[in-house]
Amino acid sequence: MTNGEISDLVYKVFVSALQLGGPLLIISMAVGIVIAILQAATQIHEQTLTFVPKLVTIGVVLILTGQNMLVSLQEFFREIFALVAAN
Protein backbone atom coordinates (compact mmCIF):
# COMPACT_ATOMS: atom_id res chain seq x y z
CA MET A 1 0.00 0.00 0.00
CA THR A 2 1.18 3.48 -0.77
CA ASN A 3 1.19 6.37 1.65
CA GLY A 4 -1.76 7.93 -0.18
CA GLU A 5 -3.87 4.78 0.21
CA ILE A 6 -3.02 4.56 3.89
CA SER A 7 -3.91 8.21 4.50
CA ASP A 8 -7.22 7.70 2.64
CA LEU A 9 -7.92 4.68 4.82
CA VAL A 10 -7.16 6.60 8.02
CA TYR A 11 -9.46 9.40 6.84
CA LYS A 12 -12.25 6.87 6.22
CA VAL A 13 -11.72 5.42 9.70
CA PHE A 14 -12.14 8.83 11.31
CA VAL A 15 -15.19 9.67 9.20
CA SER A 16 -16.78 6.32 10.07
CA ALA A 17 -16.07 6.84 13.76
CA LEU A 18 -17.71 10.27 13.63
CA GLN A 19 -20.71 8.93 11.73
CA LEU A 20 -21.22 6.06 14.16
CA GLY A 21 -20.45 7.79 17.45
CA GLY A 22 -21.32 11.39 16.70
CA PRO A 23 -25.11 11.17 16.88
CA LEU A 24 -24.98 9.29 20.18
CA LEU A 25 -22.59 11.80 21.71
CA ILE A 26 -24.56 14.82 20.49
CA ILE A 27 -27.87 13.48 21.77
CA SER A 28 -26.31 12.48 25.08
CA MET A 29 -24.83 15.95 25.43
CA ALA A 30 -28.16 17.62 24.62
CA VAL A 31 -29.99 15.51 27.21
CA GLY A 32 -27.28 16.28 29.75
CA ILE A 33 -27.62 20.01 29.17
CA VAL A 34 -31.41 19.88 29.54
CA ILE A 35 -31.11 17.86 32.76
CA ALA A 36 -28.43 20.23 34.08
CA ILE A 37 -30.70 23.21 33.45
CA LEU A 38 -33.56 21.47 35.25
CA GLN A 39 -31.26 20.58 38.14
CA ALA A 40 -30.06 24.17 38.40
CA ALA A 41 -33.63 25.45 38.37
CA THR A 42 -34.85 23.02 41.02
CA GLN A 43 -31.58 22.82 42.99
CA ILE A 44 -31.77 19.02 43.02
CA HIS A 45 -28.28 17.64 42.39
CA GLU A 46 -28.67 13.89 42.20
CA GLN A 47 -26.26 11.91 39.98
CA THR A 48 -28.85 9.37 38.87
CA LEU A 49 -31.01 12.15 37.45
CA THR A 50 -28.41 12.70 34.72
CA PHE A 51 -27.33 9.10 34.21
CA VAL A 52 -30.69 7.37 33.76
CA PRO A 53 -32.18 9.74 31.13
CA LYS A 54 -28.95 9.63 29.12
CA LEU A 55 -28.91 5.84 29.27
CA VAL A 56 -32.53 5.58 28.18
CA THR A 57 -32.06 8.11 25.38
CA ILE A 58 -28.95 6.36 24.05
CA GLY A 59 -30.79 3.04 24.18
CA VAL A 60 -33.70 4.45 22.17
CA VAL A 61 -31.35 6.01 19.61
CA LEU A 62 -29.49 2.71 19.25
CA ILE A 63 -32.75 0.85 18.74
CA LEU A 64 -33.85 3.34 16.07
CA THR A 65 -30.54 3.73 14.22
CA GLY A 66 -28.64 0.59 15.15
CA GLN A 67 -29.44 -1.24 11.94
CA ASN A 68 -28.14 1.62 9.78
CA MET A 69 -24.99 1.81 11.91
CA LEU A 70 -24.45 -1.92 11.49
CA VAL A 71 -24.86 -1.73 7.70
CA SER A 72 -22.39 1.16 7.53
CA LEU A 73 -19.87 -0.74 9.64
CA GLN A 74 -20.29 -3.90 7.56
CA GLU A 75 -19.67 -1.97 4.32
CA PHE A 76 -16.55 -0.43 5.82
CA PHE A 77 -15.18 -3.81 6.91
CA ARG A 78 -15.89 -5.30 3.50
CA GLU A 79 -13.88 -2.48 1.95
CA ILE A 80 -11.02 -3.07 4.40
CA PHE A 81 -10.99 -6.83 3.75
CA ALA A 82 -11.06 -6.21 -0.01
CA LEU A 83 -7.99 -3.98 0.38
CA VAL A 84 -6.23 -6.64 2.45
CA ALA A 85 -7.10 -9.39 -0.03
CA ALA A 86 -5.86 -7.29 -2.96
CA ASN A 87 -2.40 -6.93 -1.42
N, C-alpha and C positions, 0 to 999 in steps of 0.2 A: 504494500500500500504506500502511496505517496503521501507527502505531508499535507497536500491539499485535500485528499480523501479523508485523512484522519481529522483534519480541522473541520471538514463538513460533517463528519460523524459526531464529533464533540458538540458542534452547534445543534445538530438534531437531538442529541441527548438532552441538552439544556432546554430546548424548546418543548420536547416531550415532557420533561419534568415540570415545566411551568404549566403546560396544558393539563396535566393530570393532577397536580397538587395545588395550582393556583386558585381554582374555584373553591376548593375546600377551605383554604387559608383565608380567602377574602370573606366568605360567608361566616366563618368562625370569628374573624375579627369584627365583622359588623354586629353579630350577636353579642359579642363581648362588650362592644361600645354601648349598645342599647342597654344591656344589663348594668353596666357601670354607671350610666346616667340614672337609671332607676334606683340603684343602690345609693347614689349620691343624693338623690331627691328624698329618699325615705330614710336615709342614714342606717340602713341595715347592711352590715358588711359580713356576710356569710359566704364562705368559699364555695359551698355546694350550689349556691344560687348562680354562680357563673359556670361551673363545671357541667352540671346536668343539662341546661339548655343548649350549650355548645355540643355536648355529646349527642343529644337527640337530633339537633339540626344537622350535624355531620352524618349521622346515620340515615336521615331522610334523604339528604343530598346523594349519598352513596347508593341508596336504593333506587333513586330516580335516574342517576347518571352513570351508575356502575357499569352497565352493559356497554355504553359508548366508550368508557375509559378502557374496558377490557379489550374491545375491538381495536382501539388505537394502539394499545400496548402490544397486541398480537401482531398487528401490521408492522410495527417497529421491529419486533424480534424477528419476523420473517425477513425483513430487509437486512438485519444484522447477520442472520445465518446465511443469507444468499451471498453477502460480501465475504464471509468466512469460507464458504464453499468454493467461491470463485478463485480464492488465492491458494 
